[in-house]
Amino acid sequence: MRRLGLRTRVTAAFAVGALLLSASMALVSYELTRRSLLDDRERIAVRAAYFDAAVVRAGLDTDTPDVVAVLRSLDTGGSRRPVLHLNGEWYARAADPGTTAAVPAELLRAVTAGEPAVQRVRVGGQPALVVGVPLSAAATYFEVNSLRELEQTFQVLALALTTVAVLVAGSGAALAWYATRHGLRPLTAVADAAEKIAAGDFTARLDPATDPDLTRLSSSFNQMVDRLARRIERDRRFAADVSHELRSPLQTLAAAASVLARRRDHQDERTATAAGLVADEIDRFQRLVNDLIDLARSDQPAHRAPVDVVELAREACEPYDLLVGLVELAPDAPAVWQVERRRIAQVLANLFDNAVTYGGGPAAVRLSRDGDTGVIEVDDDGPGVPVEDREVIFDRFVRGRAAHTRGAGDGTGLGLALVAQHAAAHAGQVTVADRPGGGASFRVTPPGSLP
């Protein structure tokens, strides 16, 4: 499972925290507001019920009271419905069994016993508040107060608080995204500088004045890069100096070996064999020195310029007597790339040499594109490269285990390391995979090489 990035995790944490906080505040606010409104409504309902009960008591205090007329004389508006329980009978303004049925039996018994009571009920699916007031031993007065408008108020309040909670959570996420974007900007600068250094640009540095809290990190990073650059420069200079110093005695040895080779007819068989071995080893030593010199110069960034890579690839085929028809240009890829000519020429030459020596010769050379990245692929007809060797073969002085059985085994071990170095100088990479028809397929991708 892929791990989420730091910015995403911080943003999600802010969003969840803001949502939990706003939801908690919304719930508390809703509950406090609901209780306050219900308590106020209940106090108003009780006060109104006692007032109306006094009117009803006065209306009943006659010899022949008209109960319905007394109830109709009450000014209860549209939200209160009065009912009277007198001598075991229910009386209302009009025939309304729903109102009398809304009075719970427990509430009726309590009020009949002489105790005022209040209870919330539902009438026809709507909330209501029933207030009971005892009038006498035979009469009890009830008012059923509709709470529909109050319920609608609660719904609007809940919707408003939910909207606020969602907006607060979204604002928290936006604030976290903005904060992490600016907070992680120094780390982005470190990553950019590290990528430039990995590509060979050792001039990349961090500005210590960008963020006071990261001054120590910036200074330490710059010191590390300075030491690394000096170390690499010393190693490069040492390799170049040693290689140059070896050239002179090698040229002398090569000249002596050439003299021995020309006089092979005057030598006995044993001496001629020894002279041939010496000449071969001197030739291999010369190629090793040349590769070391190239390797010492290859850690600098590539100097890009427009290059016709199709023509360059065809020229690279000539020393190996390869057919120029092996070079294929994809229909969507341009022929001119922004690369360093010398480096790409050596990449092609080393891949061809590797294919000839270990892979039975190149089978195809494909030039294509992947976005703004040029893609160079060289296939061979050999046994391929084992999975466990596909990374180490690009290290210096390392050859795959199959190299000892695929070819003569007289390589320097630097050819593919040079390919990897030249690809890195273009901020790219080189990989190897199995060829669909058998063999190996080497792929070099220098980013930004296409218009």
N, C-alpha and C positions, 0 to 999 in steps of 0.2 A: 504494500500500500504506500502510495506516494505521500511524503510528509509535507504538510502545508508550510509555506514560507513564513518568515518572521513577521512581515508586514500584514499578511493575511491573518495570522494568529492574533496579533495585537489588535487589529481592527475588529475581529470577531469577539475578542474579550471585551473591548470597549462597548461594542453593540449589545452583547449579552448583559454586561453590567448595567448599562444605561436602561435596557429594557426591564431588568429585574427591579432596579431602583424606581423607575417611573411607574411600573406596574404596582409595586408595593405602595407608592405614594397615591396612586390612583385608587387602589382598593381602600386604603385608609380614608382618603378624602370622600370616596363614595359612601362608605359606611357611616362616617361622622355626619355627612350631609343628610343621608337617608334617615338616620335616627333623629336628627334635629328637626327635620321637616315633619316626620311622623309624630314626634312629641308635640310640636306646635299645633299640628292638625288635631291631635287628640285633645289637647287642652281647649282649643276652640270648640270642638264638638261637644265636650262635656259641659262647657259653659253654656252653649246654646241649648243643649238638652235640658239642663236644669231650669233655664228661663222658660222654655216651652212647657216643661212639666208643671211649673207654677201656674201657667195660663190654663193648662188642662185641669189642674186640681181646682182652680177657681170655677171653671166651667161646669165641673161635675158637682159642685157643692150647691145643688138645687134639688127641688123635689122630683122633677121630671127632666133630667138632663138629656139634651140631644148630643150624643157622643160624636156622631159623624160631623155635625155642624161645628162642634168644638174643635175637632181635629182640622177641619177645613179653615178655621179662623187663624190657624198658625201661619206665620210668615217664614216658611222653611226654605224657600227658593227651590231650585231644581236639583240640588245635590243632597237634600235631606228628606227622608220619608218617615213620617211619624206613624206609629201603630200603638194601640192600647189593648192591654189584656185585662178585661173586667169581668169578674165573676165567672172565670173559666172560658170566656168568649173573647175572640179577637175582633178588634174594630180598626178600620183604616178609612182613609178618605174615599177610596173607591175599591171595587173588587180587585185585589192584588195579592193573590196567594203567594207569589214569590217573595214579597216583603215579609209577611208573617213567617214564612218558612225559613227565612234567613236568620231568625233568632234561634240560636242553639238551645237545646233543652236544658243543658247545664246552666247557661246564663239565665234562662227563665226561672229555674228553681232558686238560683242565688238571689235574684232580684225580688222574687216573691217572698223569700225569707226575710226581706227587709234590708238587703245589702246592695248599694249601687255597684254596678259592674260595667266593664268595658271589654270588648273582645273583637279581634279582627277576623273577618270571614270573607268568603267569596260568594257573590250573588250573580248567577248567570255567567260565571266565568270571570267576573270582574271583582277586584278587591273592594271591600267595604269595611266600615267601622260601626259596630253596634254599641250604643250607649243605653244602659237600662237604669231607670230611676224609680224606686218604689213610691207610690202615692198614698196607698192605704193597705189595709189587710186584704182587700179584694181587688185592688187596681194597681197595675204596674205600667209604666210608660217607657216606650222604646223609640229610639231614632236610629234609622239605618243611614249612615253617611257614605256616600260614594267616594271612593279613593281613585277613581279612574284617571282624573287629571294629574293627581300626584304620581300615579304609576307611570304615566307618559313622561312626566318630568324626570323620573328616575331613569327611564330609557334614554332620554336625550342626554342626561348627565353621564350615564355609562358610555354612550357612544362618544361623547366629547372627551371623556377621560381616556378611553381606549385610543382615540385618534392622537391625543397628546402623548400617550405612552409610546405609540409607534413613531411619532415624529421625533420624540426625544431619543429613541433608540437609533433612528436613522441619522439624527444629528450627531450622536455619539460615534457612530461608525464613520461618518464623514470627517469628524474632528480627529478621530484616530488615524484615518487614512492620511489626512493632511499632516498630522504631527509626525507619523512614522516616515512619511515621504521626506520631510525636512530633517527629521532626526536621523534617518539612515543615509542621508546624502553624504556625510563623511565616509561611511563604509562603502558607498558607491564609488567615491573618489579613490579609495584604497583598492577596490576591485579593478577599476579602470587602469590605475597605475600598475597593478600587478599583471594585468593582461599585456600591457605594453612591454613590461620587463620580460615577461615570458616570451614575447615575440622578438626580443633582442634589443629593445629600445631602453638602454640603461640611463637615459636622460630624464626619465619620468620621475617626478618628485611630488610630495604633498606639501601644501602651504600650511605651515604651523600656525599662521594667523587666522585661518578659516574658522576655527572653533576653539575657544580658550580651554574647554574641557578635554579636547583631544590633542593639545599641544605635545604632550609626552608621546602619544602614539605616533603623531606625524614626525616628530624628531627621531624617534627610534626607528621608524620605517625608513626615513631618509638615510640614517646612518647605516642601516642594514644594506640598503641598495648601494651606497657608496663602497662599503666593504666588499660586497659581492662583485660590483663592477671592477674594483681594483684586483680582486682575486682572479676573476675571469680574464682580465687583461694580462695579468702576469702569466697565467696558464697559456693563454693564446700566444703571447710573445715568446714564452719558453718553447712551445711546440714549433712555432715558426722558426725561431733561432736554431733549434736543434735540427729541424728538417733542412734548413739552408746550409748548416754546417756539414750535414751528411751528404749533401749533393756533390761537393768537390771530390771526396774520396770515392764516392759511388761512380762518378764519371771516370775517374782513373781506373777503377776496377772494371767498369764496362768496356773501356778502351782495351785493357789487357785481355779481358775475356774475348773481345772481338778478334784480337790478334791470335789467340789460341784457337778460336773457331776457324779462322782462315787457314791455319796450319794443321787442321785436323787430319789431312791425308798423310802427314809426316809423323803422326803419333800412333802409338800402339793402341789397341782397342780399349784397354783399361784407362789409359790417360785421356783418350778422346771422350769416354763416358764421363769421367770426372770433370773435364773441361765443360761439357754440355750442362752438367748439373750446376756448376758454378755460374755459368751464363744465365741459366733459368732463374736461379735464386737472386742474382744481381738484378735481373729484370723485374722480378717480383718486389725486391727491395726498393727499386726506383719507383714503382707504382705505389707502394706503401708510403714513401716519402712525399710523393706528389699529392696523395690523398690527405696526408696529415697537413700539408700546407693549405690545401683547399678547406679542410675542416677548421683550421685555425682562422681562416678568413671568413667563414660562413656564419659566424654568430652575430653579424651586424644586420640591421634591418635591410630589407630588399629595396633597391632603387628602381621603382616601377617606371615603365615607359611603354608606349604602344609597340607590341611585338606580334608579327604574323606567326602564330603558333603552329599553323598547318605547315607552312614552309619550314619552320624550325624542326618539326617532327620528321618531315621528309628528309631534311639534311642529316638528322641524327641516324636515319636508317642506313645511309650510305656506307659508313665504316664497317657495318656488319653485313653488308650485301643483302639487306632486306628489301623486299618489294615496297615501293612507296604506296602501293594500293592497300597496305595494312592500315594506313592512316585514314580514319573515318571522322568526318566532322558532322555533328548532329545538325539537322535542319534549322533548329531554333537557336543555335550557337553561332556567334560571330567568329570570324577568323582572326581578328586582331584583339589581343588581350592586353591588360595593363599589368605587366609582370617584368621582372628583371631577366633579360635575355640569357645572360651567362648562367644564372642559376637554373632556369628551366631547361636549358640545353644540357646541363650536367645531370639534372633529374632524369631526363629521357635517356641519356647515355648510360647512366648507372642502372636504370631499370632494364634497358636492353641488354646490358652486360650480364645482369643477374639472370635474365630470362635465358640468354644463350648458354651461360655457364651451368645453371642449375635446373632450368625449366624446359629444356628442349627447344628453346627459341621462342621469340614473340609470336603469338597467334593473332593478335589484334591490338591496334592502338586507337582508342576512341577519345575524341575531344567533344565534350558536351557542356551543358550548363545546369546549374541548380540555383535559380534566383540570380543574384549578382556574383555568384561563385562559379568559376571555371572548374571543370572536372576533367582530369587526365587519368585514363585507365589503360593499363598495359596488361594484357593477358598472356599466359604462356601455356605450353602443352605438357608441363612437368607433372609430378605427382602431387603438387599442391603443398601447402604449408600447414602443419598440424596446429590445432587450436592453441595448444599450450606454448607454441613458439611465435604466435602472431604479434606479440608485443615486444619480446626480447630481441627479435631479429633486427630491430631498428636501433638497438644500442650499439655503441662502438666496440669493435673487436669481438662481435658476437655473430655467430652463424647458426642457423637452424640445424637441428640434429639430422634432418634429412639431407642437408647440403653435402654431407660426407658420402652419401650414396647416390646423389643426383648428379654430381659433377666431379671434376678433378680434385676439388678441395684445395685449390691454390689461391683462393680469394684473400683479400686483405682484411675482410671483416668490417670495412669502413664504407662500402658503397651505399648500402641502405641507410646507414647513419647519416651520410651526406644528403640523401634524399629527404630524410626526416628533418635535417637541419635547414635545408633550403625551403621546405614547406613551412616550417615554423617561422622563418624569416619573412614569409608572406602572410603571417598570422593564420596559417592553415595547418593541415595535418596530412599524414599518409596512413592508409590502412590496407590490409590485405584480407581477402576472402576467397572462398572456393569459386572457381569458374564453373558455370552451369554445365559445360561439356567436359569437365575434368581439367585439372591444372589450377593455377593460382591467378588471381586478379588483383593487381596493385592499383590503388585509387588515391590520387593526390588532389586535394581541394584547396586552392588558394583563394580566400574570400576577397571580395571587392575587385576581382580581376576582370569583370565584364561590365560594360557600360549599362 
